[in-house]
């Protein structure tokens, strides 16, 4: 029997009152917009958990049932929709309340979900290296639970049964098992419904939200630690240290263990392939405990790469203990086969092979399964079993985490997702924003990509920076590269200033941890994805579906990554769409009026990140550190308008929620905020911290600050943008900042104009003359002057964008 901690908690039996049963079919009303339809000729229906669906017990739903025998219709009506059953999925449909249109259950307008792996992919094309690197097929994303016609179908017929003892088995009575998500344009509602039946997305530990170092390279202990020291010396914060395959005996396995020489390179002993291993390579890591300890001393969490397909072989340090645990005589030296259908093996797999290393400093495992779909149990994908049991096992002593490929709907329960070995190309970068955002439709919110691409392709410093920019504004920022002495992702390996730009983005990513962790809480508790397609918020706008490479980020901003090479003077174009409202670029400070399609022009150090009206972007404001605990200094970037935001944190086991509210009036912008704790006595243990508010749209103004209605000391600075610093902000105190200001659109425009023209490469005297003329020109004259400038068209377009 499985160890208790490897048995997931499920609640699969639905209320009888929510069921409608007819000959060969059972329809369960799980919610007023969520249905389960089972078809089995003899009426043998399933009340057990499956690999995908764990929860069906919900409160009684109000609905009515009517039948039309002549039309062969069974109609189940809730307050929101009517499900019309016509005897088969293909003929049945949904009608929304107040409408007459039939939405069929065929996923014809499904907005898609995600895919198992991007291994060997160049953009959306799979590359077969047996065909001279030519594309062999296009990636076909699976279905999600949102659809433009309002109805999505989740097919669960192929899922195995997850038994009460934690093991899997085939269904005794194969049935057609489907779930109907009839949420119309409430795409977030559909996602929450998916989480309600499959289980929620777990909270992501703060350390996983910083910068990861990873490289497929046979590091020695000394070389790896020197690499970490080089990052530290340059004040580049890392929070996760990844060690790829060569932590164990790999390339040198056969010679060092004398497998072939001793005649043991056979099936009985398991061969000499170094892909699988559980014993540290002492040539590279003579004292692995010391190595892990030093990484932890540097405040790094560690993950090791796993390829478990070859089981456990006689030369492993743990072989004798493992063999005895599974009932094999160690004297035989026979290979212990990898078998995730055997409870005895599964228990020993974790107890013997992994837990000892975790106690010595391995925080979680990178499960790099690439060995197919087959196992001893027909229908069981080993990847699913690895993800499922590893995640449960890793959560015994601390918040669970793994890194592994996507194993189908329900895999959101096992973050993080490893998207595989992509090519180093602009095409790869160009596909990832859409791929990442669309995965939210399947509830898969935490993809981790090989930032910069993994293999092949070409060295392009600009591509590296643009890839990293996307990584910073993606779920996980994990630098990684393939096994090559001349291919790496350290910023200092990239010249002509690109490495310096990359370094600034790595620092920014670490400062974003408070914002990212808060988003992780929103995913776990409220089902709101960190990255959402535009149509989640603007479902009625056609443009929201036409710009798939931009996305909502943390609910506060739109990100439109630069995914095309620059044209001239280092400037690149990004075509995007902005919804109604005023949007402020985080990097340039430019303000844009929404409700239109735009082309942004950006230098290499910039990317379009557009903060919404009344938005908040909360950052760690400490000087260099790779500490991931709650910072004692915060920087809050604020945009004018009306809005709200809640920063979620944990302190000594207590929840801290800081609520920010912005209110706009004519010539006045106010921000109210306060930090609440779950327990008042906890507030006494929380030290005050420093807050710096930066008002992105205000150059200067008159500031008043109140704490619980009384005047509060604050420092005001108007160097560039108005900022207000409160040195000691206490929990459970209500603060208000009120700024009276005069609109200075001309000054902001001149500032943006000066910065742009300063960067242009042209005659200096002519440049200054043009700048002075532009500053006082009306709109028509401005355009005429720009068009006559002796600069590339993209530079002219940037000046028009500003003007």
Secondary structure as UniProt FT lines:
FT   HELIX           4..6
FT   HELIX           16..18
FT   STRAND          19..22
FT   TURN            23..24
FT   STRAND          25..31
FT   TURN            32..33
FT   STRAND          34..39
FT   TURN            41..42
FT   STRAND          49..50
FT   STRAND          64..68
FT   TURN            69..72
FT   STRAND          73..77
FT   STRAND          81..85
FT   TURN            89..91
FT   STRAND          93..96
FT   TURN            97..98
FT   STRAND          103..104
FT   TURN            108..109
FT   TURN            119..120
FT   STRAND          121..122
FT   TURN            123..124
FT   STRAND          125..127
FT   HELIX           129..131
FT   TURN            132..133
FT   STRAND          135..138
FT   TURN            148..149
FT   STRAND          151..155
FT   TURN            157..158
FT   STRAND          161..162
FT   TURN            164..165
FT   STRAND          168..169
FT   STRAND          176..182
FT   TURN            184..185
FT   HELIX           187..198
FT   HELIX           206..209
FT   STRAND          211..213
FT   HELIX           221..233
FT   TURN            234..235
FT   STRAND          240..243
FT   HELIX           245..247
FT   TURN            251..252
FT   HELIX           253..257
FT   TURN            258..263
FT   TURN            267..270
FT   TURN            282..284
FT   TURN            286..287
FT   HELIX           288..297
FT   TURN            298..299
FT   STRAND          301..306
FT   HELIX           308..310
FT   TURN            314..315
FT   TURN            317..318
FT   HELIX           319..326
FT   HELIX           330..332
FT   TURN            340..341
FT   HELIX           343..348
FT   HELIX           349..354
FT   HELIX           355..359
FT   TURN            360..361
FT   STRAND          364..367
FT   TURN            378..379
FT   HELIX           382..394
FT   TURN            395..397
FT   STRAND          402..404
FT   TURN            409..410
FT   HELIX           411..414
FT   STRAND          417..418
FT   HELIX           426..438
FT   HELIX           439..442
FT   STRAND          447..451
FT   HELIX           461..472
FT   STRAND          476..479
FT   TURN            485..486
FT   HELIX           491..493
FT   TURN            495..497
FT   HELIX           498..511
FT   HELIX           513..526
FT   STRAND          531..533
FT   HELIX           534..536
FT   TURN            539..540
FT   HELIX           543..546
FT   TURN            548..549
FT   STRAND          550..553
FT   TURN            554..556
FT   STRAND          557..560
FT   TURN            569..570
FT   STRAND          571..578
FT   STRAND          582..585
FT   TURN            586..588
FT   STRAND          591..593
FT   STRAND          596..602
FT   TURN            604..605
FT   STRAND          608..611
FT   TURN            613..614
FT   STRAND          616..620
FT   STRAND          633..638
FT   STRAND          643..651
FT   TURN            652..653
FT   STRAND          654..665
FT   TURN            666..667
FT   STRAND          668..677
FT   HELIX           680..683
FT   TURN            684..685
FT   STRAND          689..695
FT   TURN            696..697
FT   STRAND          702..707
FT   TURN            708..709
FT   STRAND          710..711
FT   STRAND          715..717
FT   STRAND          722..729
FT   TURN            731..732
FT   STRAND          735..740
FT   HELIX           745..759
FT   HELIX           764..775
FT   HELIX           779..787
FT   HELIX           793..802
//
